Amino acid sequence: MDRVRDRFWIWGHEAGSHTSPRAKQMWAIPGTSRMTPAEAAHYMGIPNCIMVVFDNLPTPPFYQHALALSPLKQVVWSVIGDASSTRNDQESDLDEILNLAERVPNITGAIMDDFFHAGQARYPPEAISQLRSRLHDAVRPLDLWVVLYYNQLDQAVAPYLELCDVVTFWTMPGSQLVHLERNFERLVELTPDKRRVLGCYMWNYGEK
C-alpha cells in the first residue's frame, strides 16, 4: 500500500550550491550548508530524489554521485540542468543518464529543468522527441520530466508538454501562491493525460 511519503520527492543539487556567493547574492539565503542530496533525503525521510545539475555542477561522469543516492527508491536525473548550466544549452546529458540507468537500478527518469527560459524553449520539439524516444527505448524505459512555472502557462508550451511523461509545477515568487489552486486547475486542463508533481519551495527565492 502506498503511503503519502512514498509520493514525496526531494530536489537535489551538488552540496554547497545554494551557499555559493552567486546564490547568496541572487536569493539572500542565510547560513551555510554542505549537506548532500543523499543526506537531506535521509534527514527528511523522503524516499525519492530529483537530482539536478546547477551552475554546470556536477560534471559527468555522475556515477559516484548516483551511487550515494542508490539506497533511495527512485532517482530522476537532469538531462538539462538549471538555467545557469549553460553547457546544456548546446548539449544535453542524455548519454550520461542512459549510462547511469544501466549501472544504477533506481534511476527511473530524466528531467529538463528551466526548460522554458527567457520566453523560449531551450531545444526544438524534434530534439525533445528524439530525446524521449531514446529514454523510452533504454534498457529500462525511463520517463521524461519537465519543469513548468506558473507564469509559463500562457506560453506556447503545449507541444513540448505533450512529449513529456511528467510535469513538475512551480510557483515563484511566493506571493503568487494565493493563485495556486486556479493555476493548478489550468495545468490539469493543459495536461489531461500526464502525471503531475506539485513543487513546494522551502525558501521564497523570488522575493529573497
Secondary structure, 3 states (H helix, E strand, C coil): CCCHHHHCEEEECCCCHHHCHHHHHHHCCCCCCCCCHHHHHHHHCCCEEEECCECCECCCCCHHHHHHCCCCCEEEEEEECCCCCCHHHHCCCHHHHHHHHHHCCCEEEEEECCCEECCEECCCHHHHHHHHHHHHCCCCCCEEEEEEEHHHCCCCCHHHHCCCCEEEEECCCHHHHHHHHHHHHHHHHHCCCCEEEECCCCCCHHHC
